[in-house]
Every structure is written in C-alpha cells, then in structure tokens.
C-alpha cells in the first residue's frame, strides 16, 4: 500500500513539471547596470551585465595631473572591485580612484632635417607636471642648407604650438619634443605674440613673404587680457617700435617680423553738467580711477552745493572713493543765495525769487528797508498819459525810467510836476541811495517804483506774512492806467484798483539783483 502511494506522488511531481514547462514558466536570469563614476576623470560608458555575471574592465580613464588607481565599490575608494571574481547581483556604481601624478617628463629638441650643428640639450629635463619650461635657443648652431632657423614647434611640420627661444610653457603629462623650424632663405615670416594675454590664442600667419611683399596685419582673434583693451600690434613688446593696426599693411623687409599685442587700460570720459553755471571741462579717467575734483563753477545768485550723480542731485559723488567704470556725467547742485523773506544785500527783505534762476540781469526782488518808506506822495502827470508802462513782474525798472524821463522833460507845472517833480513817487525811488553800513562795501542806488504785479508780490510775500514794516494803507505802483489814473494796492485787503494821480499814498522802493 505504501509503495502504491509513493508511486502516485512521484507521478504527480512529474506531471507538474511537464505542465510548468509547457506553459512557458522557464526562469530567465535578470540584467543589471554597472555604472562607472570617474570622479573628475574622463567619462566611461556603463555596462549591462546578467545576474551573477562579471563586469568587463573598461579602458582606464584619464585626468591631467593625476594617476588612475583602479575601480572601487564606494566613492571613498576603500574596497576595490575584482573584475575576475566579483559578480554583479544588482545595479552597481564603481568609483575611480586617483592619486596626484608624480611623474617626470622630458623635453627633447629635434633638428628636423638640419644638415649641421647639434641640437640643444635641456639640463633641467626631466620636469614634473606643471613645472615651467624655458625654451632654449639654437645653442648648438643648427643649420640647414638653403634655410634659416626660425624657432621651435611641437610638430615637425609646424602645425603644432610654436615656441620661440626664451618663451615658457608649463609641463603637461607627456614628454615634449620641440622640432626646429626652417624657412627658405629669402623668405620671411610674421609671428604674432599675445604679449601678456591671459586667454585666447594669438593669430597665426603661415605665409612665407619675400622682400617687398605686402603684409596685411591680422586682428586680435580671441586674445584677451582682463582689465585691458586690445589696441593693435607693435614691433616691440613695450610699444616703442612701429605700431600696426589690425587690417593695416606694410612691406616685408629682410628679417622675420614679430608683432606684439598692445594692451591699454580703458579710458572713460567724465563730463560735468554745471546746470546753468560756468562751464567745467571734461576729464579722461582710466578704468577704476578717481575723478579729480574740478574748480568750483559759478552761477550768479546761487551757492554751489557739490557734484551729484543725477540731475535731481540726490546722490553726491565722492571724489575720494567713487571710481569710474564707464562714461559718466556729474551734475552741479545749486542753492539760491536768498530765500523769501531773507534779508537782502541792501538791508531790505527778499520778496521774490525768479523761477529758472538768474536771467536778464536779475534773480531777486528786494524791498527797501521800512525806514526809507514815504507817505503822502503823488504819482504825478495828472491829465497827461506818459504811456509805455507795463504791469508784469520785471517791468518796474523800465516803468520808473519812463516816468522819470517824462518828469525831467516836462515843462507844464499846472499840477506842480516841474517844481515838485523830486517829490513824485517814481522820482523818489529812482534817487534813493541806501548805504551798506560798511565803508568797504558799496551803497545801493538801483531802486525803482514796483510795477502792479511786483507790488502785489510784495504784499503777498511780506505784508501778509507780517514782515517788512508795511502800513495798513494804499501803496503806489509804477503801472499807469491812463492820463488820470495809475494802479494802487490796498495793504489792508490786498485789492488793486485805479488811483487818481494827484492823490497821495505810500511809496516803498524795490530793487532787482
């Protein structure tokens, strides 16, 4: 009975296996990705490896100045990967190990077809990576029949890097062979030298020129030197030779020509906008340089307040610390000498400051001191139209001159304008002299009777502010209305109206400066 049961169980196992195989249930091994992180070296392609398979050791990556030290299982490079025994059972990243290269490399000189002499031998060779190599001259007097020596090149055919005797380069990670360069006698070369450039490569002219042949000077190419501008070429590194602009031409002489890049510090223009003041000359300032503070400009009626970075004069220019990095305009700031109700030069009060500043010979209107005011004075010329007087601001002086001229020429004394002309309002103002109080300062004799609008300004800016010592009365203006009337103003209400010319009112002189 037991044997029969075992036979049935075995049959079932065999049947199950056949069913699984018939349904495609075969297990396929998994594939995994092996990634190579060169940690700064050249890139290495990843690999696809079957489960439990071996990764193929790739070609060693490179990194200038470093020696490759194998592949490791972690970025810290502690456990190395054994490409013979380590199998791949999951996605994995291998990491390159690097050590600083301590290799030495040689510099060898090659005569490159020379027919005599010996090649130089560099006694300092070999060099470590990064060391400075100074290129030797033709110390062994190499010669080549029909040719003349023209320096060295890393390629025999001159297609590599040209190295002139005395030039320097830094050693890389390979031996260097410098091949003598030869040019046919009777032909000459043009060589371009970056002359201190910090980037880019000097242009190359491979043409061999015969004596007298025209040479077109090349441009700067991609040469650059931080903080400087390329300005052309010169046959001397210090610029003391012959200058050659890019695109210019010269005729080849009887010797090879080396053209050295010329570098100049950028120069910018600093302009001074005096905003109505006297002119100030511009300055040329090098990049990063300081501006020389110029002589203070002048503007009549104003005090200079310094130079600013914008016309509105918000940010002052500091001549000790602000540097020039582009073309710039500096703007003068001006402050009026006087403000409303300030005491003027003649001891009176300022009652008007002209918008736009000084023009037509004046900027301010000053009322005479209260002590000079007259009471009970006639305007004069009753029954006669003098004519030509105006009412606007700035017309009082010319009005007064016209009135005084008429009074001086008038012969009709019907209303006392001959015998009492010196007591008329305009005449009194015209003759007024106010002393400065100082023997070394001038007296002021440029007074006049204010026009209608000037009189109103005096009322609004002084009387209303309760300064200036004005009476609560009527005051004459120099503005005539007709043969019988002239304009007056009440310093009680501020109203202006016609006053009969023979009426007597108060008079306050003013001056413009």
RAHUJO-V682511 format. One record per backbone hydrogen bond with DSSP energy under -1.0 kcal/mol. CO is the residue of the C=O (numbers start at 1). NH is the residue of the N-H. If there is no record, write none. Layout:
BEGIN
CO:NH ; CO:NH
END
This chain:
BEGIN
1:5 ; 2:6 ; 3:7 ; 4:8 ; 5:9 ; 6:10 ; 7:11 ; 8:12 ; 9:13 ; 10:14 ; 11:15 ; 12:16 ; 13:17 ; 14:18 ; 15:19 ; 16:20 ; 17:21 ; 18:22 ; 19:23 ; 20:25 ; 21:24 ; 30:51 ; 32:49 ; 33:92 ; 34:47 ; 35:94 ; 37:96 ; 38:41 ; 47:34 ; 49:32 ; 50:53 ; 53:88 ; 62:42 ; 63:66 ; 65:101 ; 67:99 ; 70:97 ; 71:81 ; 72:95 ; 74:77 ; 79:73 ; 82:86 ; 88:52 ; 92:35 ; 94:37 ; 95:72 ; 97:69 ; 99:67 ; 105:127 ; 106:176 ; 108:178 ; 110:180 ; 116:143 ; 122:125 ; 127:105 ; 128:131 ; 131:171 ; 133:169 ; 135:166 ; 137:139 ; 138:141 ; 140:118 ; 143:115 ; 143:116 ; 144:147 ; 146:185 ; 148:183 ; 151:181 ; 152:163 ; 153:179 ; 155:158 ; 161:154 ; 163:152 ; 164:167 ; 167:135 ; 169:133 ; 171:130 ; 176:108 ; 178:110 ; 179:153 ; 181:150 ; 183:148 ; 184:187 ; 188:209 ; 189:257 ; 191:259 ; 193:261 ; 199:224 ; 209:188 ; 210:213 ; 213:252 ; 215:250 ; 217:247 ; 220:223 ; 224:198 ; 224:199 ; 225:228 ; 229:264 ; 232:262 ; 233:244 ; 234:260 ; 236:239 ; 242:235 ; 244:233 ; 245:248 ; 248:217 ; 250:215 ; 252:212 ; 257:191 ; 259:193 ; 260:234 ; 262:231 ; 264:229 ; 266:287 ; 268:285 ; 269:328 ; 270:283 ; 271:330 ; 273:332 ; 274:277 ; 283:270 ; 285:268 ; 286:289 ; 289:324 ; 298:278 ; 299:302 ; 301:337 ; 303:335 ; 306:333 ; 307:317 ; 308:331 ; 310:313 ; 315:309 ; 318:322 ; 324:288 ; 328:271 ; 330:273 ; 331:308 ; 333:305 ; 335:303 ; 339:342 ; 342:350 ; 344:347 ; 348:344 ; 349:367 ; 350:341 ; 352:365 ; 354:357 ; 359:362 ; 362:359 ; 363:354 ; 364:513 ; 365:351 ; 365:352 ; 366:511 ; 369:372 ; 370:373 ; 374:507 ; 377:505 ; 378:425 ; 381:384 ; 391:453 ; 392:395 ; 395:399 ; 396:400 ; 397:401 ; 398:402 ; 399:403 ; 400:404 ; 401:405 ; 402:406 ; 403:407 ; 404:408 ; 405:409 ; 406:410 ; 413:416 ; 416:420 ; 420:423 ; 421:424 ; 424:428 ; 425:429 ; 426:430 ; 427:431 ; 434:444 ; 438:441 ; 444:434 ; 448:510 ; 450:478 ; 451:455 ; 452:456 ; 453:457 ; 454:458 ; 455:459 ; 456:460 ; 457:461 ; 458:462 ; 458:463 ; 459:464 ; 462:467 ; 463:466 ; 471:473 ; 473:491 ; 474:506 ; 475:489 ; 479:487 ; 483:383 ; 484:501 ; 485:481 ; 485:482 ; 486:499 ; 487:477 ; 488:497 ; 489:475 ; 490:494 ; 495:490 ; 497:488 ; 499:486 ; 500:503 ; 501:379 ; 501:380 ; 505:377 ; 506:476 ; 507:374 ; 509:368 ; 510:448 ; 511:366
END
